[in-house]
């Protein structure tokens, strides 16, 4: 009886200590918008993600980020008044972080 009880306790302890396997089904696109001529970050540039229609703005360091995206192909567009708009197409994979740089050239 004691051996059976110890066996049951051991099985319960093993079963509760196992962590379930989880898979990240979402991805992230992040990056920096940079002035082509100076190499400086472009602040407050509008960054749009298609086909989702989401948009954000770059910070003081030119950085942007889109979180919780479905894995697929996206077009990332950066634009700011006084600059030529630039686009880049990226393909994401579930659980990944895609980091890109977009350069903007000033209008002539």
Phi and psi in radians as a Rosetta constraint file:
Dihedral C 1 N 2 CA 2 C 2 CIRCULARHARMONIC -1.127 0.35
Dihedral N 2 CA 2 C 2 N 3 CIRCULARHARMONIC -0.661 0.35
Dihedral C 2 N 3 CA 3 C 3 CIRCULARHARMONIC -1.147 0.35
Dihedral N 3 CA 3 C 3 N 4 CIRCULARHARMONIC -0.687 0.35
Dihedral C 3 N 4 CA 4 C 4 CIRCULARHARMONIC -1.153 0.35
Dihedral N 4 CA 4 C 4 N 5 CIRCULARHARMONIC -0.745 0.35
Dihedral C 4 N 5 CA 5 C 5 CIRCULARHARMONIC -1.112 0.35
Dihedral N 5 CA 5 C 5 N 6 CIRCULARHARMONIC -0.745 0.35
Dihedral C 5 N 6 CA 6 C 6 CIRCULARHARMONIC -1.132 0.35
Dihedral N 6 CA 6 C 6 N 7 CIRCULARHARMONIC -0.662 0.35
Dihedral C 6 N 7 CA 7 C 7 CIRCULARHARMONIC -1.127 0.35
Dihedral N 7 CA 7 C 7 N 8 CIRCULARHARMONIC -0.741 0.35
Dihedral C 7 N 8 CA 8 C 8 CIRCULARHARMONIC -1.113 0.35
Dihedral N 8 CA 8 C 8 N 9 CIRCULARHARMONIC -0.759 0.35
Dihedral C 8 N 9 CA 9 C 9 CIRCULARHARMONIC -1.100 0.35
Dihedral N 9 CA 9 C 9 N 10 CIRCULARHARMONIC -0.746 0.35
Dihedral C 9 N 10 CA 10 C 10 CIRCULARHARMONIC -1.107 0.35
Dihedral N 10 CA 10 C 10 N 11 CIRCULARHARMONIC -0.733 0.35
Dihedral C 10 N 11 CA 11 C 11 CIRCULARHARMONIC -1.137 0.35
Dihedral N 11 CA 11 C 11 N 12 CIRCULARHARMONIC -0.707 0.35
Dihedral C 11 N 12 CA 12 C 12 CIRCULARHARMONIC -1.117 0.35
Dihedral N 12 CA 12 C 12 N 13 CIRCULARHARMONIC -0.752 0.35
Dihedral C 12 N 13 CA 13 C 13 CIRCULARHARMONIC -1.104 0.35
Dihedral N 13 CA 13 C 13 N 14 CIRCULARHARMONIC -0.711 0.35
Dihedral C 13 N 14 CA 14 C 14 CIRCULARHARMONIC -1.192 0.35
Dihedral N 14 CA 14 C 14 N 15 CIRCULARHARMONIC -0.696 0.35
Dihedral C 14 N 15 CA 15 C 15 CIRCULARHARMONIC -1.188 0.35
Dihedral N 15 CA 15 C 15 N 16 CIRCULARHARMONIC -0.637 0.35
Dihedral C 15 N 16 CA 16 C 16 CIRCULARHARMONIC -1.438 0.35
Dihedral N 16 CA 16 C 16 N 17 CIRCULARHARMONIC -0.276 0.35
Dihedral C 16 N 17 CA 17 C 17 CIRCULARHARMONIC -1.550 0.35
Dihedral N 17 CA 17 C 17 N 18 CIRCULARHARMONIC -0.175 0.35
Dihedral C 17 N 18 CA 18 C 18 CIRCULARHARMONIC -1.395 0.35
Dihedral N 18 CA 18 C 18 N 19 CIRCULARHARMONIC 2.282 0.35
Dihedral C 18 N 19 CA 19 C 19 CIRCULARHARMONIC -1.533 0.35
Dihedral N 19 CA 19 C 19 N 20 CIRCULARHARMONIC 2.376 0.35
Dihedral C 19 N 20 CA 20 C 20 CIRCULARHARMONIC -1.214 0.35
Dihedral N 20 CA 20 C 20 N 21 CIRCULARHARMONIC 2.580 0.35
Dihedral C 20 N 21 CA 21 C 21 CIRCULARHARMONIC -1.431 0.35
Dihedral N 21 CA 21 C 21 N 22 CIRCULARHARMONIC 2.232 0.35
Dihedral C 21 N 22 CA 22 C 22 CIRCULARHARMONIC -2.139 0.35
Dihedral N 22 CA 22 C 22 N 23 CIRCULARHARMONIC 2.627 0.35
Dihedral C 22 N 23 CA 23 C 23 CIRCULARHARMONIC -2.147 0.35
Dihedral N 23 CA 23 C 23 N 24 CIRCULARHARMONIC 2.351 0.35
Dihedral C 23 N 24 CA 24 C 24 CIRCULARHARMONIC -1.411 0.35
Dihedral N 24 CA 24 C 24 N 25 CIRCULARHARMONIC 2.090 0.35
Dihedral C 24 N 25 CA 25 C 25 CIRCULARHARMONIC -1.742 0.35
Dihedral N 25 CA 25 C 25 N 26 CIRCULARHARMONIC -0.021 0.35
Dihedral C 25 N 26 CA 26 C 26 CIRCULARHARMONIC -1.932 0.35
Dihedral N 26 CA 26 C 26 N 27 CIRCULARHARMONIC 2.948 0.35
Dihedral C 26 N 27 CA 27 C 27 CIRCULARHARMONIC -2.419 0.35
Dihedral N 27 CA 27 C 27 N 28 CIRCULARHARMONIC 3.038 0.35
Dihedral C 27 N 28 CA 28 C 28 CIRCULARHARMONIC -2.293 0.35
Dihedral N 28 CA 28 C 28 N 29 CIRCULARHARMONIC 2.449 0.35
Dihedral C 28 N 29 CA 29 C 29 CIRCULARHARMONIC -2.054 0.35
Dihedral N 29 CA 29 C 29 N 30 CIRCULARHARMONIC 2.176 0.35
Dihedral C 29 N 30 CA 30 C 30 CIRCULARHARMONIC -2.386 0.35
Dihedral N 30 CA 30 C 30 N 31 CIRCULARHARMONIC 2.900 0.35
Dihedral C 30 N 31 CA 31 C 31 CIRCULARHARMONIC 3.047 0.35
Dihedral N 31 CA 31 C 31 N 32 CIRCULARHARMONIC -2.950 0.35
Dihedral C 31 N 32 CA 32 C 32 CIRCULARHARMONIC -2.357 0.35
Dihedral N 32 CA 32 C 32 N 33 CIRCULARHARMONIC 2.442 0.35
Dihedral C 32 N 33 CA 33 C 33 CIRCULARHARMONIC -1.790 0.35
Dihedral N 33 CA 33 C 33 N 34 CIRCULARHARMONIC 2.201 0.35
Dihedral C 33 N 34 CA 34 C 34 CIRCULARHARMONIC -2.181 0.35
Dihedral N 34 CA 34 C 34 N 35 CIRCULARHARMONIC 2.472 0.35
Dihedral C 34 N 35 CA 35 C 35 CIRCULARHARMONIC -1.238 0.35
Dihedral N 35 CA 35 C 35 N 36 CIRCULARHARMONIC 2.159 0.35
Dihedral C 35 N 36 CA 36 C 36 CIRCULARHARMONIC -1.066 0.35
Dihedral N 36 CA 36 C 36 N 37 CIRCULARHARMONIC -0.671 0.35
Dihedral C 36 N 37 CA 37 C 37 CIRCULARHARMONIC -1.387 0.35
Dihedral N 37 CA 37 C 37 N 38 CIRCULARHARMONIC -0.700 0.35
Dihedral C 37 N 38 CA 38 C 38 CIRCULARHARMONIC -1.754 0.35
Dihedral N 38 CA 38 C 38 N 39 CIRCULARHARMONIC -0.403 0.35
Dihedral C 38 N 39 CA 39 C 39 CIRCULARHARMONIC 1.415 0.35
Dihedral N 39 CA 39 C 39 N 40 CIRCULARHARMONIC 0.047 0.35
Dihedral C 39 N 40 CA 40 C 40 CIRCULARHARMONIC -1.390 0.35
Dihedral N 40 CA 40 C 40 N 41 CIRCULARHARMONIC 2.645 0.35
Dihedral C 40 N 41 CA 41 C 41 CIRCULARHARMONIC -1.161 0.35
Dihedral N 41 CA 41 C 41 N 42 CIRCULARHARMONIC 2.517 0.35
Dihedral C 41 N 42 CA 42 C 42 CIRCULARHARMONIC -1.681 0.35
Dihedral N 42 CA 42 C 42 N 43 CIRCULARHARMONIC 2.004 0.35
Dihedral C 42 N 43 CA 43 C 43 CIRCULARHARMONIC -1.470 0.35
Dihedral N 43 CA 43 C 43 N 44 CIRCULARHARMONIC 2.565 0.35
Dihedral C 43 N 44 CA 44 C 44 CIRCULARHARMONIC 0.996 0.35
Dihedral N 44 CA 44 C 44 N 45 CIRCULARHARMONIC 0.541 0.35
Dihedral C 44 N 45 CA 45 C 45 CIRCULARHARMONIC -1.367 0.35
Dihedral N 45 CA 45 C 45 N 46 CIRCULARHARMONIC 2.545 0.35
Dihedral C 45 N 46 CA 46 C 46 CIRCULARHARMONIC -1.509 0.35
Dihedral N 46 CA 46 C 46 N 47 CIRCULARHARMONIC 2.239 0.35
Dihedral C 46 N 47 CA 47 C 47 CIRCULARHARMONIC -2.071 0.35
Dihedral N 47 CA 47 C 47 N 48 CIRCULARHARMONIC 2.136 0.35
Dihedral C 47 N 48 CA 48 C 48 CIRCULARHARMONIC -2.025 0.35
Dihedral N 48 CA 48 C 48 N 49 CIRCULARHARMONIC 2.480 0.35
Dihedral C 48 N 49 CA 49 C 49 CIRCULARHARMONIC -1.977 0.35
Dihedral N 49 CA 49 C 49 N 50 CIRCULARHARMONIC 2.157 0.35
Dihedral C 49 N 50 CA 50 C 50 CIRCULARHARMONIC -2.051 0.35
Dihedral N 50 CA 50 C 50 N 51 CIRCULARHARMONIC 2.417 0.35
Dihedral C 50 N 51 CA 51 C 51 CIRCULARHARMONIC -1.611 0.35
Dihedral N 51 CA 51 C 51 N 52 CIRCULARHARMONIC 0.096 0.35
Dihedral C 51 N 52 CA 52 C 52 CIRCULARHARMONIC -1.243 0.35
Dihedral N 52 CA 52 C 52 N 53 CIRCULARHARMONIC -0.471 0.35
Dihedral C 52 N 53 CA 53 C 53 CIRCULARHARMONIC 1.388 0.35
Dihedral N 53 CA 53 C 53 N 54 CIRCULARHARMONIC 0.048 0.35
Dihedral C 53 N 54 CA 54 C 54 CIRCULARHARMONIC -1.231 0.35
Dihedral N 54 CA 54 C 54 N 55 CIRCULARHARMONIC 2.589 0.35
Dihedral C 54 N 55 CA 55 C 55 CIRCULARHARMONIC -2.490 0.35
Dihedral N 55 CA 55 C 55 N 56 CIRCULARHARMONIC 2.795 0.35
Dihedral C 55 N 56 CA 56 C 56 CIRCULARHARMONIC -2.632 0.35
Dihedral N 56 CA 56 C 56 N 57 CIRCULARHARMONIC 3.088 0.35
Dihedral C 56 N 57 CA 57 C 57 CIRCULARHARMONIC -2.123 0.35
Dihedral N 57 CA 57 C 57 N 58 CIRCULARHARMONIC 2.606 0.35
Dihedral C 57 N 58 CA 58 C 58 CIRCULARHARMONIC -1.324 0.35
Dihedral N 58 CA 58 C 58 N 59 CIRCULARHARMONIC 2.629 0.35
Dihedral C 58 N 59 CA 59 C 59 CIRCULARHARMONIC -1.506 0.35
Dihedral N 59 CA 59 C 59 N 60 CIRCULARHARMONIC -2.941 0.35
Dihedral C 59 N 60 CA 60 C 60 CIRCULARHARMONIC -1.066 0.35
Dihedral N 60 CA 60 C 60 N 61 CIRCULARHARMONIC -0.446 0.35
Dihedral C 60 N 61 CA 61 C 61 CIRCULARHARMONIC -1.652 0.35
Dihedral N 61 CA 61 C 61 N 62 CIRCULARHARMONIC 0.121 0.35
Dihedral C 61 N 62 CA 62 C 62 CIRCULARHARMONIC 1.355 0.35
Dihedral N 62 CA 62 C 62 N 63 CIRCULARHARMONIC 0.091 0.35
Dihedral C 62 N 63 CA 63 C 63 CIRCULARHARMONIC -1.478 0.35
Dihedral N 63 CA 63 C 63 N 64 CIRCULARHARMONIC 2.548 0.35
Dihedral C 63 N 64 CA 64 C 64 CIRCULARHARMONIC -2.426 0.35
Dihedral N 64 CA 64 C 64 N 65 CIRCULARHARMONIC 2.857 0.35
Dihedral C 64 N 65 CA 65 C 65 CIRCULARHARMONIC -2.757 0.35
Dihedral N 65 CA 65 C 65 N 66 CIRCULARHARMONIC 2.401 0.35
Dihedral C 65 N 66 CA 66 C 66 CIRCULARHARMONIC -2.109 0.35
Dihedral N 66 CA 66 C 66 N 67 CIRCULARHARMONIC 2.107 0.35
Dihedral C 66 N 67 CA 67 C 67 CIRCULARHARMONIC -1.883 0.35
Dihedral N 67 CA 67 C 67 N 68 CIRCULARHARMONIC 2.755 0.35
Dihedral C 67 N 68 CA 68 C 68 CIRCULARHARMONIC 1.146 0.35
Dihedral N 68 CA 68 C 68 N 69 CIRCULARHARMONIC 0.636 0.35
Dihedral C 68 N 69 CA 69 C 69 CIRCULARHARMONIC -1.541 0.35
Dihedral N 69 CA 69 C 69 N 70 CIRCULARHARMONIC 2.631 0.35
Dihedral C 69 N 70 CA 70 C 70 CIRCULARHARMONIC -1.271 0.35
Dihedral N 70 CA 70 C 70 N 71 CIRCULARHARMONIC 2.545 0.35
Dihedral C 70 N 71 CA 71 C 71 CIRCULARHARMONIC -1.237 0.35
Dihedral N 71 CA 71 C 71 N 72 CIRCULARHARMONIC 2.127 0.35
Dihedral C 71 N 72 CA 72 C 72 CIRCULARHARMONIC -3.109 0.35
Dihedral N 72 CA 72 C 72 N 73 CIRCULARHARMONIC -2.987 0.35
Dihedral C 72 N 73 CA 73 C 73 CIRCULARHARMONIC -1.651 0.35
Dihedral N 73 CA 73 C 73 N 74 CIRCULARHARMONIC 2.368 0.35
Dihedral C 73 N 74 CA 74 C 74 CIRCULARHARMONIC -2.271 0.35
Dihedral N 74 CA 74 C 74 N 75 CIRCULARHARMONIC 2.693 0.35
Dihedral C 74 N 75 CA 75 C 75 CIRCULARHARMONIC -1.921 0.35
Dihedral N 75 CA 75 C 75 N 76 CIRCULARHARMONIC 2.179 0.35
Dihedral C 75 N 76 CA 76 C 76 CIRCULARHARMONIC -1.817 0.35
Dihedral N 76 CA 76 C 76 N 77 CIRCULARHARMONIC 2.168 0.35
Dihedral C 76 N 77 CA 77 C 77 CIRCULARHARMONIC -2.057 0.35
Dihedral N 77 CA 77 C 77 N 78 CIRCULARHARMONIC 2.253 0.35
Dihedral C 77 N 78 CA 78 C 78 CIRCULARHARMONIC -1.994 0.35
Dihedral N 78 CA 78 C 78 N 79 CIRCULARHARMONIC 2.368 0.35
Dihedral C 78 N 79 CA 79 C 79 CIRCULARHARMONIC -2.627 0.35
Dihedral N 79 CA 79 C 79 N 80 CIRCULARHARMONIC 2.626 0.35
Dihedral C 79 N 80 CA 80 C 80 CIRCULARHARMONIC -2.753 0.35
Dihedral N 80 CA 80 C 80 N 81 CIRCULARHARMONIC 2.526 0.35
Dihedral C 80 N 81 CA 81 C 81 CIRCULARHARMONIC -0.983 0.35
Dihedral N 81 CA 81 C 81 N 82 CIRCULARHARMONIC 2.321 0.35
Dihedral C 81 N 82 CA 82 C 82 CIRCULARHARMONIC 1.639 0.35
Dihedral N 82 CA 82 C 82 N 83 CIRCULARHARMONIC -0.062 0.35
Dihedral C 82 N 83 CA 83 C 83 CIRCULARHARMONIC -2.184 0.35
Dihedral N 83 CA 83 C 83 N 84 CIRCULARHARMONIC 2.729 0.35
Dihedral C 83 N 84 CA 84 C 84 CIRCULARHARMONIC -1.400 0.35
Dihedral N 84 CA 84 C 84 N 85 CIRCULARHARMONIC 2.291 0.35
Dihedral C 84 N 85 CA 85 C 85 CIRCULARHARMONIC -1.100 0.35
Dihedral N 85 CA 85 C 85 N 86 CIRCULARHARMONIC 2.497 0.35
Dihedral C 85 N 86 CA 86 C 86 CIRCULARHARMONIC -2.288 0.35
Dihedral N 86 CA 86 C 86 N 87 CIRCULARHARMONIC 2.513 0.35
Dihedral C 86 N 87 CA 87 C 87 CIRCULARHARMONIC -2.255 0.35
Dihedral N 87 CA 87 C 87 N 88 CIRCULARHARMONIC 2.635 0.35
Dihedral C 87 N 88 CA 88 C 88 CIRCULARHARMONIC -2.499 0.35
Dihedral N 88 CA 88 C 88 N 89 CIRCULARHARMONIC 2.370 0.35
Dihedral C 88 N 89 CA 89 C 89 CIRCULARHARMONIC -1.731 0.35
Dihedral N 89 CA 89 C 89 N 90 CIRCULARHARMONIC 2.308 0.35
Dihedral C 89 N 90 CA 90 C 90 CIRCULARHARMONIC -2.279 0.35
Dihedral N 90 CA 90 C 90 N 91 CIRCULARHARMONIC 2.623 0.35
Dihedral C 90 N 91 CA 91 C 91 CIRCULARHARMONIC -1.983 0.35
Dihedral N 91 CA 91 C 91 N 92 CIRCULARHARMONIC 2.226 0.35
Dihedral C 91 N 92 CA 92 C 92 CIRCULARHARMONIC -1.843 0.35
Dihedral N 92 CA 92 C 92 N 93 CIRCULARHARMONIC 2.753 0.35
Dihedral C 92 N 93 CA 93 C 93 CIRCULARHARMONIC -2.189 0.35
Dihedral N 93 CA 93 C 93 N 94 CIRCULARHARMONIC 2.490 0.35
Dihedral C 93 N 94 CA 94 C 94 CIRCULARHARMONIC -0.912 0.35
Dihedral N 94 CA 94 C 94 N 95 CIRCULARHARMONIC 2.329 0.35
Dihedral C 94 N 95 CA 95 C 95 CIRCULARHARMONIC 1.444 0.35
Dihedral N 95 CA 95 C 95 N 96 CIRCULARHARMONIC 0.064 0.35
Dihedral C 95 N 96 CA 96 C 96 CIRCULARHARMONIC -1.784 0.35
Dihedral N 96 CA 96 C 96 N 97 CIRCULARHARMONIC 2.831 0.35
Dihedral C 96 N 97 CA 97 C 97 CIRCULARHARMONIC -2.096 0.35
Dihedral N 97 CA 97 C 97 N 98 CIRCULARHARMONIC 2.082 0.35
Dihedral C 97 N 98 CA 98 C 98 CIRCULARHARMONIC -1.754 0.35
Dihedral N 98 CA 98 C 98 N 99 CIRCULARHARMONIC 2.120 0.35
Dihedral C 98 N 99 CA 99 C 99 CIRCULARHARMONIC -1.931 0.35
Dihedral N 99 CA 99 C 99 N 100 CIRCULARHARMONIC 2.158 0.35
Dihedral C 99 N 100 CA 100 C 100 CIRCULARHARMONIC -2.270 0.35
Dihedral N 100 CA 100 C 100 N 101 CIRCULARHARMONIC 2.737 0.35
Dihedral C 100 N 101 CA 101 C 101 CIRCULARHARMONIC -2.024 0.35
Dihedral N 101 CA 101 C 101 N 102 CIRCULARHARMONIC 2.358 0.35
Dihedral C 101 N 102 CA 102 C 102 CIRCULARHARMONIC -2.087 0.35
Dihedral N 102 CA 102 C 102 N 103 CIRCULARHARMONIC 2.307 0.35
Dihedral C 102 N 103 CA 103 C 103 CIRCULARHARMONIC -1.810 0.35
Dihedral N 103 CA 103 C 103 N 104 CIRCULARHARMONIC 2.505 0.35
Dihedral C 103 N 104 CA 104 C 104 CIRCULARHARMONIC -2.101 0.35
Dihedral N 104 CA 104 C 104 N 105 CIRCULARHARMONIC 2.331 0.35
Dihedral C 104 N 105 CA 105 C 105 CIRCULARHARMONIC -1.837 0.35
Dihedral N 105 CA 105 C 105 N 106 CIRCULARHARMONIC 2.375 0.35
Dihedral C 105 N 106 CA 106 C 106 CIRCULARHARMONIC -1.149 0.35
Dihedral N 106 CA 106 C 106 N 107 CIRCULARHARMONIC 2.540 0.35
Dihedral C 106 N 107 CA 107 C 107 CIRCULARHARMONIC -1.107 0.35
Dihedral N 107 CA 107 C 107 N 108 CIRCULARHARMONIC 2.551 0.35
